[in-house]
């Protein structure tokens, strides 16, 4: 049985990885912790701000993995405390964002419980390349 998707078009060659990225994104769409904002600036830069109150710098990691920005928070549990009410979320999290080709992470900073990650778009120069046509078959 064949699945028909937009990426199944004979004119879109080599875009299978995009379909896999979209599937991974759809699987994570229901997760809402931690809350975040995404801002665009006039110069084409993007800033992602995550609310990570209670997490220290050492408990957070920001990595680029297979065209994804991955933010992890690992909070060590304090066994010595007994809570009468626990309303402040301090659970582990993994939040990922799919990055388009040419988008790079330029910086990350933690300030006042907000993790700010700046992304920049590389300037790509259009290129034209002539392909030699040989006779007698391909090698």
N, CA and C atoms as a LAMMPS dump frame, in Angstrom:
ITEM: TIMESTEP
0
ITEM: NUMBER OF ATOMS
417
ITEM: BOX BOUNDS ff ff ff
-5.0000000000000000e+02 5.0000000000000000e+02
-5.0000000000000000e+02 5.0000000000000000e+02
-5.0000000000000000e+02 5.0000000000000000e+02
ITEM: ATOMS id mol type element x y z
1 1 1 N 0.832 -1.176 0
2 1 2 C 0 0 0
3 1 3 C 0.882 1.248 0
4 2 1 N 0.634 2.159 -0.895
5 2 2 C 1.419 3.389 -1.001
6 2 3 C 0.745 4.515 -0.245
7 3 1 N 1.554 5.255 0.504
8 3 2 C 1.051 6.471 1.149
9 3 3 C 1.296 7.634 0.21
10 4 1 N 0.303 8.458 0.032
11 4 2 C 0.465 9.614 -0.833
12 4 3 C 0.571 10.859 0.033
13 5 1 N 1.696 11.51 -0.057
14 5 2 C 1.901 12.76 0.658
15 5 3 C 2.418 13.787 -0.329
16 6 1 N 2.523 15.006 0.105
17 6 2 C 3.056 16.056 -0.765
18 6 3 C 4.501 15.76 -1.141
19 7 1 N 5.218 15.041 -0.256
20 7 2 C 6.617 14.729 -0.521
21 7 3 C 6.76 13.54 -1.47
22 8 1 N 5.652 12.926 -1.87
23 8 2 C 5.682 11.828 -2.816
24 8 3 C 5.699 12.296 -4.262
25 9 1 N 5.685 13.598 -4.469
26 9 2 C 5.694 14.146 -5.819
27 9 3 C 7.008 13.789 -6.523
28 10 1 N 6.952 13.437 -7.808
29 10 2 C 8.19 13.115 -8.522
30 10 3 C 9.093 14.336 -8.732
31 11 1 N 8.603 15.533 -8.438
32 11 2 C 9.397 16.749 -8.596
33 11 3 C 10.133 17.146 -7.321
34 12 1 N 9.845 16.48 -6.211
35 12 2 C 10.508 16.765 -4.933
36 12 3 C 11.435 15.601 -4.608
37 13 1 N 12.665 15.699 -5.019
38 13 2 C 13.634 14.627 -4.846
39 13 3 C 14.514 14.902 -3.638
40 14 1 N 14.655 13.913 -2.773
41 14 2 C 15.551 14.034 -1.624
42 14 3 C 14.952 14.757 -0.432
43 15 1 N 13.639 14.9 -0.358
44 15 2 C 12.993 15.61 0.746
45 15 3 C 12.385 14.663 1.782
46 16 1 N 12.78 13.392 1.757
47 16 2 C 12.228 12.422 2.697
48 16 3 C 12.498 12.826 4.138
49 17 1 N 13.665 13.446 4.385
50 17 2 C 14.003 13.868 5.748
51 17 3 C 13.018 14.918 6.264
52 18 1 N 12.486 15.748 5.381
53 18 2 C 11.502 16.746 5.821
54 18 3 C 10.216 16.077 6.292
55 19 1 N 9.809 15.035 5.592
56 19 2 C 8.606 14.317 6.004
57 19 3 C 8.801 13.699 7.39
58 20 1 N 9.987 13.117 7.635
59 20 2 C 10.273 12.544 8.956
60 20 3 C 10.276 13.631 10.032
61 21 1 N 10.825 14.798 9.716
62 21 2 C 10.832 15.906 10.678
63 21 3 C 9.413 16.363 11.003
64 22 1 N 8.566 16.451 9.999
65 22 2 C 7.181 16.856 10.239
66 22 3 C 6.452 15.825 11.093
67 23 1 N 6.705 14.556 10.864
68 23 2 C 6.076 13.513 11.678
69 23 3 C 6.521 13.611 13.134
70 24 1 N 7.827 13.849 13.354
71 24 2 C 8.324 13.999 14.729
72 24 3 C 7.715 15.211 15.407
73 25 1 N 7.553 16.293 14.663
74 25 2 C 6.962 17.509 15.221
75 25 3 C 5.515 17.271 15.608
76 26 1 N 4.763 16.571 14.777
77 26 2 C 3.359 16.3 15.066
78 26 3 C 3.205 15.438 16.312
79 27 1 N 4.133 14.528 16.553
80 27 2 C 4.057 13.665 17.724
81 27 3 C 4.239 14.46 19.016
82 28 1 N 5.008 15.525 18.975
83 28 2 C 5.298 16.31 20.172
84 28 3 C 4.378 17.509 20.35
85 29 1 N 3.428 17.712 19.458
86 29 2 C 2.621 18.934 19.48
87 29 3 C 1.729 19.057 20.708
88 30 1 N 1.403 17.958 21.39
89 30 2 C 0.531 18.018 22.553
90 30 3 C 1.239 18.41 23.832
91 31 1 N 2.554 18.412 23.836
92 31 2 C 3.325 18.733 25.027
93 31 3 C 3.383 20.245 25.21
94 32 1 N 3.032 20.733 26.403
95 32 2 C 2.987 22.189 26.603
96 32 3 C 3.949 22.679 27.685
97 33 1 N 4.833 21.828 28.177
98 33 2 C 5.758 22.244 29.232
99 33 3 C 7.175 22.134 28.73
100 34 1 N 7.986 23.137 28.94
101 34 2 C 7.667 24.433 29.525
102 34 3 C 7.048 25.371 28.486
103 35 1 N 6.313 26.374 28.949
104 35 2 C 5.738 27.333 28.001
105 35 3 C 6.85 28.127 27.314
106 36 1 N 6.564 28.597 26.109
107 36 2 C 7.589 29.309 25.351
108 36 3 C 6.966 30.349 24.434
109 37 1 N 7.782 31.297 24.02
110 37 2 C 7.43 32.302 23.014
111 37 3 C 8.426 32.182 21.87
112 38 1 N 7.98 32.522 20.667
113 38 2 C 8.867 32.62 19.515
114 38 3 C 8.66 33.999 18.913
115 39 1 N 9.754 34.757 18.805
116 39 2 C 9.684 36.114 18.277
117 39 3 C 10.531 36.219 17.019
118 40 1 N 10.074 37.008 16.061
119 40 2 C 10.847 37.29 14.858
120 40 3 C 11.237 38.758 14.877
121 41 1 N 12.459 39.055 14.489
122 41 2 C 12.898 40.448 14.413
123 41 3 C 12.966 40.881 12.951
124 42 1 N 13.109 42.186 12.752
125 42 2 C 13.119 42.719 11.394
126 42 3 C 14.291 42.217 10.57
127 43 1 N 15.41 41.9 11.216
128 43 2 C 16.6 41.478 10.483
129 43 3 C 16.62 39.979 10.183
130 44 1 N 15.485 39.296 10.375
131 44 2 C 15.385 37.886 10.046
132 44 3 C 15.826 36.942 11.146
133 45 1 N 16.209 37.475 12.297
134 45 2 C 16.601 36.63 13.415
135 45 3 C 15.356 36.151 14.164
136 46 1 N 15.515 35.063 14.879
137 46 2 C 14.422 34.473 15.645
138 46 3 C 14.907 34.284 17.074
139 47 1 N 14.032 34.56 18.043
140 47 2 C 14.342 34.317 19.451
141 47 3 C 13.27 33.416 20.04
142 48 1 N 13.725 32.323 20.66
143 48 2 C 12.836 31.428 21.396
144 48 3 C 13.095 31.674 22.867
145 49 1 N 12.04 31.946 23.629
146 49 2 C 12.159 32.176 25.066
147 49 3 C 11.335 31.116 25.784
148 50 1 N 11.994 30.336 26.636
149 50 2 C 11.322 29.296 27.415
150 50 3 C 11.281 29.696 28.876
151 51 1 N 10.131 29.497 29.528
152 51 2 C 9.984 29.782 30.951
153 51 3 C 10.481 28.566 31.732
154 52 1 N 11.674 28.676 32.306
155 52 2 C 12.306 27.56 33.012
156 52 3 C 12.614 27.944 34.457
157 53 1 N 11.658 28.592 35.109
158 53 2 C 11.853 29.038 36.492
159 53 3 C 12.219 27.854 37.374
160 54 1 N 13.214 28.059 38.223
161 54 2 C 13.647 27.025 39.153
162 54 3 C 14.767 26.152 38.626
163 55 1 N 15.083 26.238 37.34
164 55 2 C 16.177 25.457 36.769
165 55 3 C 17.458 26.274 36.777
166 56 1 N 18.534 25.668 37.231
167 56 2 C 19.849 26.299 37.186
168 56 3 C 20.462 26.05 35.81
169 57 1 N 21.455 26.834 35.468
170 57 2 C 22.143 26.699 34.187
171 57 3 C 22.658 25.273 33.985
172 58 1 N 23.16 24.661 35.049
173 58 2 C 23.726 23.314 34.975
174 58 3 C 22.665 22.24 34.733
175 59 1 N 21.402 22.562 34.967
176 59 2 C 20.313 21.603 34.789
177 59 3 C 19.671 21.694 33.409
178 60 1 N 20.185 22.594 32.565
179 60 2 C 19.651 22.813 31.222
180 60 3 C 20.702 22.484 30.171
181 61 1 N 20.247 21.994 29.021
182 61 2 C 21.16 21.813 27.886
183 61 3 C 20.435 22.216 26.61
184 62 1 N 21.202 22.807 25.696
185 62 2 C 20.69 23.237 24.398
186 62 3 C 21.604 22.614 23.349
187 63 1 N 21.028 21.802 22.451
188 63 2 C 21.826 21.144 21.417
189 63 3 C 21.105 21.215 20.075
190 64 1 N 21.882 21.063 19.012
191 64 2 C 21.332 20.909 17.663
192 64 3 C 21.52 19.454 17.282
193 65 1 N 20.431 18.778 16.91
194 65 2 C 20.474 17.359 16.553
195 65 3 C 19.616 17.12 15.325
196 66 1 N 20.249 16.761 14.218
197 66 2 C 19.512 16.369 13.013
198 66 3 C 18.43 17.386 12.635
199 67 1 N 18.832 18.607 12.374
200 67 2 C 17.937 19.706 11.99
201 67 3 C 16.912 20.041 13.066
202 68 1 N 17.252 19.792 14.313
203 68 2 C 16.358 20.143 15.417
204 68 3 C 17.142 20.858 16.5
205 69 1 N 16.501 21.842 17.094
206 69 2 C 17.005 22.473 18.305
207 69 3 C 16.355 21.713 19.454
208 70 1 N 17.171 21.15 20.336
209 70 2 C 16.655 20.343 21.437
210 70 3 C 17.061 20.998 22.754
211 71 1 N 16.059 21.301 23.587
212 71 2 C 16.287 21.894 24.908
213 71 3 C 15.838 20.869 25.941
214 72 1 N 16.751 20.529 26.851
215 72 2 C 16.44 19.559 27.903
216 72 3 C 16.622 20.221 29.257
217 73 1 N 15.745 19.841 30.17
218 73 2 C 15.866 20.269 31.559
219 73 3 C 15.784 19.051 32.458
220 74 1 N 16.793 18.865 33.282
221 74 2 C 16.827 17.731 34.206
222 74 3 C 16.99 18.297 35.605
223 75 1 N 15.955 18.156 36.405
224 75 2 C 15.932 18.698 37.765
225 75 3 C 16.17 17.56 38.74
226 76 1 N 17.147 17.727 39.604
227 76 2 C 17.411 16.725 40.632
228 76 3 C 16.335 16.819 41.705
229 77 1 N 15.74 15.691 42.04
230 77 2 C 14.712 15.655 43.079
231 77 3 C 15.344 15.765 44.459
232 78 1 N 14.712 16.541 45.301
233 78 2 C 15.172 16.692 46.679
234 78 3 C 14.332 15.787 47.564
235 79 1 N 14.928 14.686 47.991
236 79 2 C 14.204 13.699 48.798
237 79 3 C 13.957 14.175 50.225
238 80 1 N 14.708 15.169 50.672
239 80 2 C 14.61 15.58 52.073
240 80 3 C 13.39 16.458 52.367
241 81 1 N 12.69 16.929 51.331
242 81 2 C 11.554 17.823 51.551
243 81 3 C 10.241 17.055 51.529
244 82 1 N 9.333 17.473 52.41
245 82 2 C 7.973 16.942 52.414
246 82 3 C 7.049 18.092 52.039
247 83 1 N 6.341 17.937 50.941
248 83 2 C 5.459 18.998 50.452
249 83 3 C 4.042 18.782 50.956
250 84 1 N 3.429 19.85 51.443
251 84 2 C 2.012 19.83 51.753
252 84 3 C 1.199 20.128 50.498
253 85 1 N 1.782 20.938 49.616
254 85 2 C 1.197 21.229 48.308
255 85 3 C 2.35 21.473 47.353
256 86 1 N 2.273 20.905 46.176
257 86 2 C 3.341 21.11 45.187
258 86 3 C 2.709 21.609 43.898
259 87 1 N 2.747 22.917 43.707
260 87 2 C 2.146 23.542 42.54
261 87 3 C 3.163 24.081 41.553
262 88 1 N 4.432 24.111 41.937
263 88 2 C 5.474 24.609 41.042
264 88 3 C 6.046 23.424 40.28
265 89 1 N 5.911 23.48 38.964
266 89 2 C 6.411 22.381 38.137
267 89 3 C 7.933 22.381 38.17
268 90 1 N 8.504 21.257 38.485
269 90 2 C 9.951 21.112 38.488
270 90 3 C 10.314 19.773 37.863
271 91 1 N 9.547 19.387 36.878
272 91 2 C 9.776 18.085 36.262
273 91 3 C 10.756 18.216 35.094
274 92 1 N 11.298 17.078 34.704
275 92 2 C 12.187 17.049 33.56
276 92 3 C 11.395 17.37 32.299
277 93 1 N 12.082 17.907 31.31
278 93 2 C 11.408 18.187 30.045
279 93 3 C 12.374 18.04 28.884
280 94 1 N 11.798 17.852 27.724
281 94 2 C 12.519 17.858 26.461
282 94 3 C 11.638 18.612 25.478
283 95 1 N 12.128 19.697 24.956
284 95 2 C 11.369 20.518 24.003
285 95 3 C 12.224 20.61 22.74
286 96 1 N 11.64 20.282 21.595
287 96 2 C 12.413 20.349 20.352
288 96 3 C 11.702 21.213 19.323
289 97 1 N 12.503 21.868 18.497
290 97 2 C 12.02 22.738 17.43
291 97 3 C 12.737 22.331 16.144
292 98 1 N 12.004 22.142 15.074
293 98 2 C 12.605 21.79 13.795
294 98 3 C 13.206 23.045 13.181
295 99 1 N 14.456 22.929 12.725
296 99 2 C 15.165 24.054 12.121
297 99 3 C 15.251 23.869 10.609
298 100 1 N 14.945 24.903 9.884
299 100 2 C 15.074 24.871 8.428
300 100 3 C 16.547 24.91 8.058
301 101 1 N 16.859 24.473 6.846
302 101 2 C 18.229 24.585 6.366
303 101 3 C 18.644 26.046 6.412
304 102 1 N 19.855 26.301 6.872
305 102 2 C 20.368 27.663 6.936
306 102 3 C 20.106 28.368 8.251
307 103 1 N 19.324 27.773 9.154
308 103 2 C 19.082 28.376 10.466
309 103 3 C 20.117 27.831 11.439
310 104 1 N 20.795 28.724 12.149
311 104 2 C 21.814 28.328 13.118
312 104 3 C 21.501 28.932 14.477
313 105 1 N 21.861 28.224 15.523
314 105 2 C 21.741 28.759 16.875
315 105 3 C 22.936 29.671 17.096
316 106 1 N 22.687 30.939 17.413
317 106 2 C 23.794 31.877 17.604
318 106 3 C 24.139 32.082 19.069
319 107 1 N 23.161 31.945 19.993
320 107 2 C 23.468 32.097 21.412
321 107 3 C 22.323 31.594 22.268
322 108 1 N 22.64 31.359 23.548
323 108 2 C 21.63 30.974 24.536
324 108 3 C 22.009 31.626 25.853
325 109 1 N 21.018 32.173 26.559
326 109 2 C 21.288 32.847 27.835
327 109 3 C 20.13 32.603 28.795
328 110 1 N 20.466 32.404 30.062
329 110 2 C 19.471 32.205 31.116
330 110 3 C 19.452 33.451 31.986
331 111 1 N 18.257 34.062 32.102
332 111 2 C 18.144 35.291 32.896
333 111 3 C 16.746 35.355 33.5
334 112 1 N 16.68 35.5 34.819
335 112 2 C 15.416 35.648 35.541
336 112 3 C 14.42 34.532 35.233
337 113 1 N 14.902 33.295 35.136
338 113 2 C 14.014 32.165 34.9
339 113 3 C 13.589 31.99 33.462
340 114 1 N 14.149 32.775 32.554
341 114 2 C 13.833 32.668 31.129
342 114 3 C 15.084 32.256 30.363
343 115 1 N 14.965 31.195 29.576
344 115 2 C 16.051 30.753 28.712
345 115 3 C 15.788 31.328 27.333
346 116 1 N 16.694 32.205 26.883
347 116 2 C 16.538 32.867 25.585
348 116 3 C 17.543 32.277 24.617
349 117 1 N 17.025 31.784 23.495
350 117 2 C 17.865 31.161 22.464
351 117 3 C 17.691 31.963 21.184
352 118 1 N 18.788 32.491 20.671
353 118 2 C 18.75 33.295 19.456
354 118 3 C 19.176 32.449 18.263
355 119 1 N 18.403 32.565 17.191
356 119 2 C 18.672 31.852 15.952
357 119 3 C 18.923 32.867 14.854
358 120 1 N 19.818 32.526 13.933
359 120 2 C 20.116 33.409 12.809
360 120 3 C 20.039 32.614 11.515
361 121 1 N 19.638 33.294 10.482
362 121 2 C 19.561 32.662 9.156
363 121 3 C 20.833 33.016 8.387
364 122 1 N 21.559 31.983 7.945
365 122 2 C 22.755 32.206 7.133
366 122 3 C 22.335 32.771 5.789
367 123 1 N 23.125 33.697 5.287
368 123 2 C 22.867 34.234 3.959
369 123 3 C 23.375 33.231 2.935
370 124 1 N 22.461 32.694 2.151
371 124 2 C 22.814 31.7 1.149
372 124 3 C 22.891 32.393 -0.2
373 125 1 N 24.017 32.191 -0.853
374 125 2 C 24.196 32.766 -2.178
375 125 3 C 23.656 31.796 -3.212
376 126 1 N 22.772 32.271 -4.089
377 126 2 C 22.275 31.374 -5.133
378 126 3 C 23.431 30.962 -6.044
379 127 1 N 23.385 29.723 -6.497
380 127 2 C 24.472 29.254 -7.344
381 127 3 C 23.908 28.595 -8.595
382 128 1 N 24.67 28.714 -9.655
383 128 2 C 24.35 28.073 -10.917
384 128 3 C 25.583 27.279 -11.317
385 129 1 N 25.372 26.018 -11.687
386 129 2 C 26.487 25.164 -12.065
387 129 3 C 26.121 24.458 -13.357
388 130 1 N 27.004 24.56 -14.33
389 130 2 C 26.779 23.872 -15.599
390 130 3 C 27.233 22.422 -15.449
391 131 1 N 26.419 21.49 -15.951
392 131 2 C 26.72 20.072 -15.889
393 131 3 C 27.16 19.621 -17.276
394 132 1 N 28.337 19.013 -17.327
395 132 2 C 28.851 18.536 -18.598
396 132 3 C 28.023 17.342 -19.082
397 133 1 N 27.691 17.345 -20.339
398 133 2 C 26.962 16.238 -20.948
399 133 3 C 27.957 15.403 -21.732
400 134 1 N 28.094 14.139 -21.307
401 134 2 C 29.021 13.232 -21.995
402 134 3 C 28.228 12.322 -22.916
403 135 1 N 28.928 11.676 -23.781
404 135 2 C 28.299 10.681 -24.647
405 135 3 C 28.811 9.305 -24.251
406 136 1 N 28.029 8.29 -24.517
407 136 2 C 28.469 6.922 -24.264
408 136 3 C 28.04 6.351 -22.917
409 137 1 N 27.14 6.978 -22.201
410 137 2 C 26.642 6.415 -20.944
411 137 3 C 27.252 7.081 -19.721
412 138 1 N 26.718 6.711 -18.562
413 138 2 C 27.172 7.287 -17.292
414 138 3 C 28.231 6.401 -16.66
415 139 1 N 29.119 6.992 -15.904
416 139 2 C 30.108 6.239 -15.121
417 139 3 C 30.121 6.721 -13.715
